[in-house]
Amino acid sequence: MPLNRMPFMNIYLDNITTSEALDYIDTWIAERRIGQIITPNCDQILQVAQNPELKPIWDSAELLFADGHPLLWFAKWYGTPLKEKINGSSFVPELCRRAAEKGYSIFLLGAEPGVAATAAEKLKVTYPGIQIAGTYSPPFGFEKDPEEIAKINAMLRDSRADILILGFGVPKQEKFGYYNMHEYQIPVTINAGGTIDFIAGNKKRAPKWMVDSGLEWLYRTILEPKRVGKRVIRDLAIFPMAVKYLPEKKKML
């Protein structure tokens, strides 16, 4: 566990930079430890508050990145500013670049049929020399099928990959990693949501200026108003929750 882990609302965050995270992963892989990376955002914090099953999953993560400008704003308000926002979809390319440099092998698991394989081919072009240990897109409802889970675990274990990129969506991907990573024995599992789709070109990501300014949610709402719009409205509950966790000394000011 990184030394700079701090409590944040109902979870924890690692107050580190992208560079520090990559260096930490180098040590992690060298030691062949088993763990996962979770990138909490407002929606995830609310899900953890509403579902007790998720709390130990988030608490046990090897790395917890702050994904979203609101978390940076709240941390500064609390008097514990974060060094950097680390968005999963921005971090995965950096991790792939490091993997190509260091010779780490990567397995991509998730997305629609064929998408992970397309993403793998694009990674080979973008990061020459990157080692792809395998790709697989599980069938719908796989998480309820013990035989399919066993098949996936065997596939991952046999791949002998160093890094697993998961793209099932929250919290399915985090639950899969938590309950199966010691079966498939891949050191680093990173929960990356729609990142496999972004890499494959199956979905477009917001322009960099929108990502950097905290407006990626607006771009995604425009593209998927029904799905993302509902989540944005639901996530407004983070503001009263932020007040709830405001340190007492701040409340007295």
C-alpha positions as CSV (number, residue, x, y, z in Angstrom):
1,M,0.0,0.0,0.0
2,P,1.4,3.4,-0.9
3,L,2.5,5.6,2.0
4,N,0.4,8.5,0.9
5,R,-3.1,6.9,1.4
6,M,-5.6,9.1,3.1
7,P,-9.2,8.8,4.1
8,F,-11.7,10.6,1.9
9,M,-15.4,10.6,2.7
10,N,-16.4,6.9,3.0
11,I,-13.4,5.5,1.1
12,Y,-9.6,6.1,0.8
13,L,-7.5,7.7,-1.9
14,D,-3.8,7.5,-2.7
15,N,-2.4,11.0,-3.0
16,I,0.1,10.3,-5.7
17,T,1.0,11.5,-9.2
18,T,0.8,9.4,-12.4
19,S,4.6,9.1,-12.4
20,E,4.6,7.8,-8.8
21,A,1.9,5.4,-9.6
22,L,3.8,3.9,-12.5
23,D,7.0,3.5,-10.4
24,Y,4.9,1.8,-7.7
25,I,3.5,-0.6,-10.3
26,D,7.1,-1.5,-11.4
27,T,7.8,-2.6,-7.8
28,W,4.4,-4.3,-7.5
29,I,5.0,-6.4,-10.7
30,A,8.6,-7.2,-9.7
31,E,7.4,-8.6,-6.4
32,R,4.5,-10.5,-8.2
33,R,2.0,-9.3,-5.6
34,I,-1.7,-9.6,-6.5
35,G,-4.0,-6.6,-6.3
36,Q,-6.2,-4.2,-8.2
37,I,-6.4,-0.5,-9.2
38,I,-9.7,1.3,-8.7
39,T,-10.4,4.8,-9.9
40,P,-13.1,6.3,-7.6
41,N,-15.3,9.1,-8.8
42,C,-18.5,10.7,-7.4
43,D,-20.7,7.9,-8.7
44,Q,-18.5,5.2,-7.2
45,I,-18.4,6.9,-3.8
46,L,-22.2,7.0,-3.8
47,Q,-22.4,3.3,-4.8
48,V,-20.1,2.4,-1.9
49,A,-22.3,4.3,0.5
50,Q,-25.4,2.5,-0.8
51,N,-24.0,-1.0,-1.1
52,P,-22.1,-2.5,2.0
53,E,-20.7,-5.3,-0.2
54,L,-18.6,-2.7,-2.1
55,K,-16.8,-1.2,0.9
56,P,-14.2,-4.0,1.5
57,I,-13.6,-4.1,-2.2
58,W,-12.7,-0.4,-2.5
59,D,-10.8,-0.5,0.9
60,S,-8.6,-3.4,-0.2
61,A,-7.5,-2.0,-3.6
62,E,-3.7,-1.7,-4.0
63,L,-4.1,1.7,-5.6
64,L,-7.0,4.2,-5.5
65,F,-6.9,7.1,-7.9
66,A,-9.0,10.2,-7.7
67,D,-11.0,10.2,-10.9
68,G,-12.8,13.5,-11.3
69,H,-12.4,17.2,-10.6
70,P,-15.1,17.3,-7.9
71,L,-12.9,15.0,-5.8
72,L,-10.0,17.5,-6.2
73,W,-12.3,20.4,-5.2
74,F,-13.6,18.6,-2.1
75,A,-10.1,17.5,-1.0
76,K,-8.9,21.1,-1.2
77,W,-12.0,22.2,0.7
78,Y,-11.2,19.6,3.4
79,G,-7.6,20.9,3.7
80,T,-6.0,17.8,2.2
81,P,-5.4,18.8,-1.5
82,L,-4.6,16.0,-3.9
83,K,-1.6,16.1,-6.2
84,E,-3.3,15.1,-9.3
85,K,-6.5,13.8,-10.9
86,I,-5.8,10.3,-12.4
87,N,-8.5,9.3,-14.8
88,G,-8.5,5.6,-15.7
89,S,-8.9,6.3,-19.4
90,S,-5.9,8.6,-19.3
91,F,-3.8,6.4,-17.1
92,V,-4.2,3.2,-19.1
93,P,-2.3,4.6,-22.2
94,E,0.5,5.7,-19.8
95,L,0.5,2.2,-18.3
96,C,0.7,0.7,-21.8
97,R,3.6,2.9,-22.6
98,R,5.5,1.8,-19.5
99,A,4.6,-1.9,-20.3
100,A,6.1,-1.6,-23.7
101,E,9.3,-0.1,-22.2
102,K,9.6,-2.7,-19.5
103,G,8.4,-5.8,-21.4
104,Y,5.2,-6.3,-19.3
105,S,2.5,-8.4,-21.0
106,I,-1.1,-7.2,-21.0
107,F,-4.5,-9.0,-21.2
108,L,-7.6,-7.1,-22.2
109,L,-10.9,-8.5,-20.8
110,G,-14.3,-7.0,-21.5
111,A,-16.3,-4.8,-24.0
112,E,-18.4,-6.1,-26.9
113,P,-17.3,-9.1,-29.0
114,G,-14.2,-8.2,-31.1
115,V,-13.6,-4.8,-29.5
116,A,-10.8,-6.0,-27.1
117,A,-9.1,-7.7,-30.1
118,T,-9.3,-4.5,-32.1
119,A,-8.0,-2.5,-29.1
120,A,-5.0,-4.9,-28.8
121,E,-4.1,-4.4,-32.5
122,K,-4.2,-0.6,-32.0
123,L,-2.0,-0.8,-28.9
124,K,0.6,-2.7,-31.0
125,V,0.7,0.1,-33.5
126,T,0.8,2.9,-30.8
127,Y,3.3,1.2,-28.5
128,P,5.7,-0.9,-30.7
129,G,6.9,-3.9,-28.8
130,I,4.0,-4.1,-26.4
131,Q,3.2,-7.7,-25.5
132,I,-0.5,-8.7,-25.7
133,A,-1.0,-11.9,-23.7
134,G,-4.6,-12.2,-24.9
135,T,-8.1,-10.7,-25.3
136,Y,-11.6,-11.9,-24.5
137,S,-15.1,-10.5,-24.5
138,P,-17.2,-12.6,-22.1
139,P,-20.9,-13.3,-22.9
140,F,-23.6,-11.3,-21.3
141,G,-24.4,-12.5,-17.8
142,F,-21.1,-14.3,-17.5
143,E,-20.8,-13.2,-13.8
144,K,-23.7,-15.5,-12.9
145,D,-22.2,-18.6,-14.7
146,P,-19.6,-20.5,-12.5
147,E,-18.4,-22.5,-15.5
148,E,-17.7,-19.3,-17.5
149,I,-15.9,-17.7,-14.5
150,A,-13.8,-20.8,-14.2
151,K,-13.0,-20.7,-17.9
152,I,-12.0,-17.0,-17.7
153,N,-9.8,-17.6,-14.7
154,A,-8.0,-20.5,-16.4
155,M,-7.5,-18.4,-19.6
156,L,-6.1,-15.5,-17.6
157,R,-3.9,-17.7,-15.4
158,D,-2.5,-19.5,-18.5
159,S,-1.7,-16.2,-20.2
160,R,0.8,-15.4,-17.5
161,A,0.1,-11.7,-18.1
162,D,1.5,-9.0,-15.8
163,I,-1.4,-6.6,-16.2
164,L,-5.1,-7.2,-16.7
165,I,-7.2,-4.4,-18.2
166,L,-10.9,-4.9,-17.2
167,G,-13.7,-3.2,-19.0
168,F,-17.0,-4.4,-17.5
169,G,-18.3,-1.2,-16.0
170,V,-18.8,-0.4,-12.3
171,P,-19.1,-2.3,-10.0
172,K,-19.1,-5.5,-12.0
173,Q,-15.4,-5.1,-12.9
174,E,-14.3,-4.3,-9.4
175,K,-16.3,-7.3,-8.0
176,F,-14.8,-9.6,-10.6
177,G,-11.3,-8.6,-9.7
178,Y,-11.8,-8.8,-6.0
179,Y,-13.3,-12.3,-6.0
180,N,-11.1,-13.8,-8.7
181,M,-7.7,-12.1,-8.8
182,H,-6.1,-14.8,-6.6
183,E,-7.5,-17.4,-8.9
184,Y,-6.1,-15.9,-12.2
185,Q,-2.8,-14.8,-10.5
186,I,-2.2,-11.7,-12.6
187,P,-0.3,-9.1,-10.5
188,V,-2.0,-5.9,-11.6
189,T,-5.7,-5.6,-12.4
190,I,-6.8,-2.2,-13.5
191,N,-10.6,-1.4,-13.7
192,A,-10.9,0.7,-16.7
193,G,-14.6,1.0,-17.6
194,G,-15.0,2.1,-21.2
195,T,-11.3,2.5,-21.9
196,I,-11.1,-0.6,-24.1
197,D,-13.8,0.9,-26.3
198,F,-11.9,4.2,-26.4
199,I,-8.7,2.4,-27.5
200,A,-10.4,0.4,-30.1
201,G,-12.1,3.6,-31.5
202,N,-15.5,2.0,-30.8
203,K,-16.4,5.1,-28.7
204,K,-15.1,8.6,-28.8
205,R,-13.7,10.2,-25.7
206,A,-14.1,13.9,-24.9
207,P,-11.5,16.4,-26.3
208,K,-8.5,16.8,-24.0
209,W,-9.4,20.3,-23.1
210,M,-12.8,19.1,-21.8
211,V,-11.1,16.2,-19.8
212,D,-8.6,18.6,-18.3
213,S,-11.2,21.2,-17.3
214,G,-13.6,18.7,-15.7
215,L,-16.2,18.8,-18.5
216,E,-15.9,15.2,-19.8
217,W,-19.3,14.5,-18.1
218,L,-20.9,17.1,-20.3
219,Y,-19.5,15.6,-23.5
220,R,-20.7,12.1,-22.5
221,T,-24.1,13.5,-21.6
222,I,-24.5,15.0,-25.0
223,L,-23.5,11.7,-26.6
224,E,-25.7,9.5,-24.3
225,P,-28.3,11.8,-22.7
226,K,-30.5,9.1,-21.3
227,R,-27.9,6.9,-19.7
228,V,-25.3,9.4,-18.7
229,G,-27.8,12.2,-17.9
230,K,-29.5,10.1,-15.3
231,R,-26.2,9.3,-13.6
232,V,-25.2,13.0,-13.6
233,I,-28.5,13.9,-11.9
234,R,-28.0,11.0,-9.4
235,D,-24.5,12.1,-8.7
236,L,-25.6,15.5,-7.4
237,A,-26.1,13.7,-4.1
238,I,-22.3,13.9,-3.7
239,F,-22.6,17.5,-2.5
240,P,-24.6,16.9,0.7
241,M,-22.4,13.9,1.3
242,A,-19.3,16.1,0.9
243,V,-20.7,18.4,3.6
244,K,-21.4,15.4,5.9
245,Y,-17.7,14.5,5.8
246,L,-16.4,18.0,6.2
247,P,-13.9,18.1,9.0
248,E,-15.2,19.5,12.2
249,K,-12.7,22.4,12.3
250,K,-13.9,23.4,8.9
251,K,-17.6,23.4,10.0
252,M,-16.7,25.7,12.8
253,L,-15.3,28.4,10.5
